[in-house]
């Protein structure tokens, strides 16, 4: 498991086409990717399971805890991205609620765009 940041502070100001915003790059895929939004309510959990393909979880709202086989939990909050390799056991849980985007694809390299937390 690796923890990355995609917060505003890690982004780049975009001014092309008379734009004025900050873009935090996350991932580029050359093979198909499944992208979904997970809504965990209070005391929600994504149970302990093995990743079928590499997975990247982007925390958008709320806070929670993630772990892998090590059984040590790491706190996550908005702007954090959690990466699990294929076949890596993992779990996500929250006491207060959490919303996240999950990206699953055979080829993911978040280190190409995001700094480690």
N, C-alpha and C positions, 0 to 999 in steps of 0.2 A: 504494500500500500504506500502511495506517495500523496502528500498534500501539497496543493498548489494554490496560488492566489489569482483571481481575475477581477479584483476590485478596481475602482476608478483610478486609484493611485498607481496601478500597474499598467494603465492604458496609455494611449498616444492620442494627442489632439489631431483631429482631422479637419482640414480646411479646404480640401478639394471641392470643386463645384459650389463654391460659396457656402460650404458647410461650416458648422461650429459645434463639434461634439467630441467626446472622448470614446475611443474604441478599445476595449480590452479583448484582444484576440484569444481564442480558446483552442480551437482545433481545426484541422483540415483533413478531410478524408478522401481517399482515392478509390475506396471500395464502398459499397452500400453501408449505410448507418441507420440504426433505429434510434429515434429521439422521442422521449416522452417526458411528461411532467408528473411528478409524484407529490401527492398531498397527504402528509402524515398529520393526523390530528393529535391532540393531547394524548400522551402515553402511546403514540404510534410506534410501530416497528416494522422494518423490512427484515424478516427473519434470516438467521445465519444460514448461508448457502454458498455454493461454489459458483463463481462467475463462468458462464458458458463461453463468453467472448470478453475481450478487454472492455472495461466499463469506466466511464467518467461521470461522476455525480457533481453537479454544480449547485451549491446552496444559494438559493435566492432570498428566502425569507425564513425567519425563525432560527432555532438553534437545536443542536442535537449532538449525538456521539456516534463515532464510527470505530470499527475494529476489523482486524483480520484474524489469522490463526493465533496470533500472539496473545489474544484475550485482553490486551491493554486498550482501553477506550481513549479516543482523542476527540476533544470538543471541536465542533465545526459551527460556523456562522456564515451569514451572507458574505459573498465574495470568496469563499473557500471552494476549492475543487478537489475531490477525492478520486484517485485513480487506482483501480484494481486490475491486475493482470488476469489473463485467461487462467482458469482453474484455481484462482485464489479464493479462499473462503473468506466471507465478510458478512457484516451486519451493520445496520443503521437503526438508531432509535432516538426518540425525543420525549422529553417530559412536557414541553410546552407547545409543540407543533413545529412543523418544518415543511417547506415547499422547495423542491429541487427539480432540476432538469437532468435526465440521465441520457447519456449518449453511449450506444453500444455498437461496436464495429470490430471486425477482425484486425484492423490496423489503426491503432490510435497512438499518437505521440504528443501528449500534452506538453512535454518539455520543450518542444519546438516553439511554443508561443507564451507559456506562462512560467513565472519564477516559482521555485519551491517556497512553501510557507516556512 
